[in-house]
């Protein structure tokens, strides 16, 4: 009898451990914009089943961008959720107008081996942008090592992460979690915190959903997450895929990369508006893109170069120098990277090399 009791206790404990590790959460999505943020990511119920599988709950819609922001080679799994009966409004050039209560969910993770993602992954953080009545609120949730949940962190942090890249090289990096002020730095537009990614020209691509492949903007419209969008008016309203040669010319791909990675600050309404370097695709003046433009105030960050971009001479261009440097006082972007984005540097060098002098 004692043996049977001991076995039953072991079974119960084992079941509890398995349940704990899986964090099964099949309830409805819970977001209250008037309450304090949850301490744990699992409390929102954005994902069903084992939370680390990132299987979206009902009305949590996955999405992707044509060209994405570089974050030390981290992969990202993006989702959007909106309260019942609400919808975002179409805008052609800026981020679509999200309703109060909407949440953008971005998960940062590293495959154990980039050459074979079936070997597993480590989720580092989940960032939420919550549309409150008067503002967007940025929340960072840091995943535990067991990958059972993520906890709210507003002060920032650094953790070690290891992975094998596509070249078979084992990398060990210090992954940085942003604090609230750092979030505001990148998401600042006209001194108001705004999302960066969900623009029509970034979303205008097909996505492979569980029920088949479909253009993301058409899907958002179909499920009631977007109103006012007209396909025929937006056939060419899309950026190039920076790393797909079939997506556009070298110049188109280079400028798309720079807009996505730099123009949230380097635009006339952004935090770097005093630099005179404006990197939105809508800018047509070559000097706005740095061509033979002297820096306003670069100091040692100029790398002894005289101009932001020198046609035909990438090694004399400040833009290339700051993309290759990892010194926190010099590198660009300032936040979100400690590694050089080698493929991007190669693309920008090619663009500058092929410029007419």
C-alpha positions as CSV (number, residue, x, y, z in Angstrom):
1,X,0.0,0.0,0.0
2,X,2.9,2.3,0.9
3,X,4.5,1.5,-2.4
4,X,1.3,2.3,-4.3
5,X,0.9,5.6,-2.5
6,X,4.5,6.6,-3.3
7,X,4.0,5.7,-6.9
8,X,0.8,7.9,-7.1
9,X,2.7,10.8,-5.5
10,X,5.5,10.5,-8.0
11,X,3.0,10.4,-10.9
12,X,1.2,13.5,-9.5
13,X,4.4,15.4,-9.1
14,X,5.6,14.4,-12.5
15,X,2.3,15.5,-14.1
16,X,2.6,18.8,-12.2
17,X,6.1,19.3,-13.5
18,X,5.1,18.5,-17.1
19,X,2.1,20.9,-16.8
20,X,4.3,23.6,-15.4
21,X,6.9,23.2,-18.1
22,X,4.3,23.3,-20.9
23,X,2.4,26.3,-19.5
24,X,-0.8,25.2,-21.3
25,X,-2.9,28.3,-21.9
26,X,-6.0,27.7,-24.0
27,X,-8.1,30.5,-22.5
28,X,-9.2,33.6,-24.4
29,X,-6.8,36.5,-25.0
30,X,-6.9,38.8,-22.0
31,X,-5.9,42.5,-22.4
32,X,-7.1,45.2,-20.1
33,X,-5.6,48.6,-21.2
34,X,-6.8,50.2,-17.9
35,X,-5.0,47.7,-15.7
36,X,-1.4,47.3,-14.8
37,X,0.5,45.0,-17.3
38,X,0.7,41.4,-16.4
39,X,3.9,40.2,-14.8
40,X,4.0,37.1,-17.0
41,X,3.5,36.8,-20.7
42,X,1.4,33.6,-20.3
43,X,-1.3,35.6,-18.5
44,X,-2.3,37.3,-21.8
45,X,-3.1,34.0,-23.5
46,X,-1.7,35.1,-26.8
47,X,-0.6,31.6,-27.5
48,X,-2.3,28.3,-27.0
49,X,-0.9,24.9,-25.9
50,X,2.8,25.0,-24.9
51,X,3.6,28.7,-24.8
52,X,7.1,28.3,-26.3
53,X,5.7,26.8,-29.4
54,X,4.2,30.3,-30.2
55,X,1.0,28.8,-31.6
56,X,-1.3,31.8,-31.9
57,X,-4.6,31.8,-30.1
58,X,-7.9,32.7,-31.8
59,X,-7.7,36.2,-33.5
60,X,-4.0,36.4,-32.9
61,X,-2.7,36.8,-36.5
62,X,0.9,36.2,-37.5
63,X,2.6,38.5,-39.9
64,X,6.0,39.2,-41.4
65,X,7.9,42.1,-43.1
66,X,9.4,42.2,-46.6
67,X,12.6,43.5,-45.1
68,X,13.1,43.5,-41.3
69,X,15.1,45.4,-38.7
70,X,18.4,43.8,-37.9
71,X,18.8,42.7,-34.3
72,X,22.1,40.8,-34.0
73,X,20.8,38.1,-36.3
74,X,17.8,37.2,-34.0
75,X,14.8,35.8,-35.8
76,X,11.4,37.3,-35.1
77,X,7.9,35.8,-34.9
78,X,5.4,38.7,-35.2
79,X,1.7,38.7,-34.3
80,X,-1.1,41.2,-34.0
81,X,-4.3,41.1,-31.9
82,X,-7.2,43.5,-31.8
83,X,-10.3,43.6,-29.6
84,X,-13.5,42.2,-31.0
85,X,-15.3,44.6,-33.4
86,X,-12.3,46.9,-33.9
87,X,-10.1,47.3,-36.9
88,X,-7.0,49.3,-38.1
89,X,-7.5,52.0,-40.7
90,X,-5.5,52.0,-43.9
91,X,-2.9,54.7,-44.4
92,X,-0.7,54.7,-47.5
93,X,2.6,56.0,-46.2
94,X,2.8,55.6,-42.4
95,X,1.9,52.8,-39.9
96,X,-1.8,51.8,-40.2
97,X,-4.0,53.5,-37.6
98,X,-4.5,50.8,-34.9
99,X,-7.6,50.9,-32.6
100,X,-7.4,51.3,-28.9
101,X,-6.6,48.0,-27.3
102,X,-4.6,46.6,-30.2
103,X,-1.4,44.7,-29.4
104,X,1.6,44.1,-31.5
105,X,3.6,41.0,-30.4
106,X,7.2,40.5,-31.4
107,X,9.2,37.4,-30.3
108,X,13.0,37.4,-30.6
109,X,14.7,34.0,-30.8
110,X,17.8,32.2,-32.0
111,X,17.8,28.9,-33.7
112,X,20.4,26.6,-32.1
113,X,21.8,26.0,-35.5
114,X,20.8,28.4,-38.3
115,X,21.5,25.7,-40.9
116,X,18.9,23.3,-39.4
117,X,16.2,25.0,-37.4
118,X,14.7,21.6,-36.4
119,X,17.4,21.4,-33.8
120,X,15.5,23.8,-31.6
121,X,15.6,27.5,-30.6
122,X,15.9,29.8,-27.7
123,X,13.4,32.6,-27.3
124,X,15.0,35.6,-25.7
125,X,12.2,38.1,-25.3
126,X,8.7,39.1,-26.3
127,X,8.1,42.8,-26.9
128,X,4.5,44.1,-26.8
129,X,3.3,47.4,-28.1
130,X,-0.1,48.0,-26.5
131,X,-2.4,50.8,-27.8
132,X,-3.8,52.5,-24.8
133,X,-6.3,55.3,-25.0
134,X,-3.7,58.0,-25.0
135,X,-0.5,56.4,-26.2
136,X,1.4,53.2,-27.2
137,X,2.9,51.4,-24.3
138,X,6.1,49.3,-24.8
139,X,6.5,46.2,-22.6
140,X,9.4,43.8,-22.6
141,X,9.0,40.2,-21.4
142,X,12.3,38.2,-20.8
143,X,12.0,34.5,-21.3
144,X,13.4,32.1,-18.6
145,X,16.1,29.5,-19.4
146,X,13.5,26.7,-19.2
147,X,11.4,28.4,-21.9
148,X,8.3,28.0,-19.8
149,X,7.3,31.7,-19.6
150,X,8.6,35.3,-19.8
151,X,8.5,38.0,-17.1
152,X,8.0,41.7,-17.4
153,X,11.2,43.7,-17.4
154,X,11.3,47.5,-17.5
155,X,14.9,48.2,-16.5
156,X,16.7,46.2,-19.3
157,X,19.2,43.4,-19.0
158,X,21.9,41.4,-20.7
159,X,22.1,37.6,-21.2
160,X,24.5,35.3,-22.9
161,X,23.3,33.4,-25.9
162,X,25.1,30.9,-28.2
163,X,24.2,29.7,-31.7
164,X,25.7,28.4,-34.8
165,X,25.4,30.7,-37.9
166,X,24.8,29.7,-41.5
167,X,28.6,29.5,-42.1
168,X,28.9,26.9,-39.3
169,X,30.6,29.4,-36.9
170,X,29.7,29.1,-33.2
171,X,28.9,32.6,-31.9
172,X,28.6,33.7,-28.3
173,X,27.0,37.1,-27.8
174,X,25.7,39.4,-25.0
175,X,22.1,39.8,-25.9
176,X,20.7,43.2,-24.7
177,X,17.1,43.7,-23.5
178,X,16.0,47.3,-23.9
179,X,14.7,49.4,-21.1
180,X,11.6,51.6,-21.5
181,X,13.6,54.7,-22.4
182,X,15.5,52.8,-25.2
183,X,12.2,51.7,-26.6
184,X,11.1,55.3,-26.8
185,X,14.3,56.3,-28.6
186,X,13.6,54.1,-31.7
187,X,9.9,54.4,-31.7
188,X,9.8,58.2,-31.4
189,X,8.0,60.1,-34.2
190,X,7.2,63.8,-33.6
191,X,7.9,63.1,-29.9
192,X,5.2,60.5,-29.8
193,X,5.9,56.7,-29.4
194,X,4.7,54.8,-32.5
195,X,5.2,51.4,-34.0
196,X,7.7,51.1,-36.9
197,X,6.9,47.9,-38.8
198,X,3.3,47.7,-39.8
199,X,3.3,49.9,-42.8
200,X,1.5,48.9,-46.0
201,X,4.7,48.9,-48.1
202,X,6.4,46.6,-45.5
203,X,3.5,44.2,-45.2
204,X,2.6,43.9,-48.9
205,X,3.6,40.3,-49.5
206,X,2.2,36.8,-49.3
207,X,2.3,34.9,-46.0
208,X,1.8,31.1,-45.5
209,X,-1.0,30.8,-43.1
210,X,-2.3,27.5,-41.7
211,X,-5.2,27.7,-44.2
212,X,-3.0,28.6,-47.2
213,X,-0.9,31.4,-48.6
214,X,-2.4,34.8,-49.0
215,X,-1.3,38.5,-49.3
216,X,-1.1,39.8,-45.7
217,X,-3.1,43.0,-46.4
218,X,-5.9,41.0,-48.0
219,X,-5.8,38.6,-45.0
220,X,-6.0,41.5,-42.5
221,X,-9.0,42.9,-44.5
222,X,-10.6,39.4,-44.6
223,X,-10.5,38.9,-40.8
224,X,-11.6,42.4,-40.1
225,X,-8.3,43.8,-38.9
226,X,-7.9,46.4,-41.7
227,X,-10.4,48.8,-43.3
228,X,-10.0,51.0,-46.3
229,X,-7.3,49.0,-48.1
230,X,-7.7,48.7,-51.9
231,X,-5.5,46.1,-53.6
232,X,-5.5,47.8,-57.0
233,X,-4.2,51.1,-55.5
234,X,-1.3,49.3,-53.8
235,X,0.1,46.9,-56.4
236,X,3.5,48.7,-56.4
237,X,3.3,50.1,-52.9
238,X,6.0,47.8,-51.5
239,X,9.6,47.9,-50.5
240,X,12.2,45.6,-52.0
241,X,13.5,42.5,-50.1
242,X,17.0,43.7,-49.3
243,X,18.5,40.3,-49.7
244,X,16.6,38.9,-52.6
245,X,18.3,40.0,-55.9
246,X,15.0,39.3,-57.8
247,X,13.2,41.8,-55.6
248,X,14.8,44.9,-57.1
249,X,17.9,46.6,-58.2
250,X,20.9,47.0,-55.9
251,X,19.9,50.6,-55.2
252,X,16.3,49.7,-54.5
253,X,17.4,46.9,-52.1
254,X,20.0,49.0,-50.4
255,X,17.6,51.9,-49.9
256,X,14.9,49.6,-48.6
257,X,17.3,48.2,-46.0
258,X,18.3,51.7,-44.9
259,X,14.8,52.9,-44.6
260,X,13.8,50.0,-42.4
261,X,16.9,50.0,-40.2
262,X,17.6,53.7,-40.0
263,X,14.7,56.0,-41.1
264,X,12.7,55.7,-37.9
265,X,15.4,58.2,-36.6
266,X,16.8,59.5,-39.9
267,X,13.8,61.3,-41.2
268,X,12.6,64.9,-41.0
269,X,10.2,64.1,-38.1
270,X,12.6,61.7,-36.3
271,X,15.1,62.0,-33.5
272,X,18.0,62.4,-35.9
273,X,16.4,65.2,-37.9
274,X,19.3,67.6,-37.2
275,X,21.8,65.4,-39.1
276,X,20.4,66.2,-42.6
277,X,20.6,62.5,-43.4
278,X,17.1,61.4,-44.4
279,X,16.6,57.8,-45.4
280,X,12.9,57.4,-46.3
281,X,12.3,56.0,-49.8
282,X,10.2,59.1,-50.5
283,X,13.4,61.3,-50.3
284,X,14.6,62.0,-53.9
285,X,17.4,64.4,-53.2
286,X,20.8,62.5,-53.4
287,X,22.2,64.7,-50.7
288,X,19.4,63.6,-48.3
289,X,20.8,60.1,-48.8
290,X,24.3,61.3,-47.8
291,X,25.8,61.7,-51.3
292,X,28.7,64.1,-50.9
293,X,27.1,65.5,-47.8
294,X,29.4,66.6,-44.9
295,X,28.3,65.3,-41.5
296,X,26.8,67.9,-39.2
297,X,28.8,66.6,-36.1
298,X,30.5,63.2,-36.3
299,X,33.8,63.7,-34.5
300,X,35.7,60.4,-34.3
301,X,32.5,58.7,-35.6
302,X,33.5,59.9,-39.0
303,X,36.4,57.5,-39.2
304,X,38.4,60.4,-40.8
305,X,36.0,60.4,-43.8
306,X,34.7,63.7,-45.1
307,X,31.3,62.7,-46.5
308,X,28.4,60.4,-45.6
309,X,28.5,58.8,-49.0
310,X,31.2,59.1,-51.7
311,X,30.0,57.6,-55.0
312,X,32.3,54.8,-56.1
313,X,34.2,54.9,-52.8
314,X,32.6,52.9,-50.0
315,X,35.8,53.0,-47.9
316,X,35.6,56.8,-47.9
317,X,32.0,56.8,-46.8
318,X,31.0,57.5,-43.2
319,X,27.8,55.4,-43.7
320,X,29.8,52.3,-44.3
321,X,32.3,53.0,-41.5
322,X,29.5,53.4,-38.9
323,X,27.8,50.2,-40.2
324,X,31.0,48.2,-39.7
325,X,32.1,49.6,-36.3
326,X,30.9,47.8,-33.2
327,X,32.1,50.5,-30.8
328,X,28.9,51.7,-29.0
329,X,30.0,55.3,-29.4
330,X,30.3,54.9,-33.2
331,X,28.1,52.1,-34.5
332,X,24.9,52.7,-36.3
333,X,22.2,51.9,-35.4
334,X,23.1,52.9,-31.9
335,X,20.8,50.3,-30.3
336,X,19.8,46.8,-31.1
337,X,23.1,45.5,-32.4
338,X,26.5,44.5,-31.2
339,X,27.4,42.5,-34.3
340,X,28.2,43.8,-37.8
341,X,25.4,42.9,-40.2
342,X,27.9,41.5,-42.8
343,X,25.3,40.9,-45.6
344,X,23.9,44.4,-45.2
345,X,27.4,46.0,-45.3
346,X,28.2,44.1,-48.5
347,X,24.9,45.3,-50.0
348,X,25.6,49.0,-49.1
349,X,29.2,48.8,-50.3
350,X,28.0,47.4,-53.6
351,X,25.4,50.2,-53.9
352,X,28.0,52.9,-53.3
353,X,30.5,51.2,-55.6
354,X,28.1,51.2,-58.5
355,X,27.1,54.9,-58.0
356,X,28.0,57.2,-60.8
357,X,30.7,59.6,-59.8
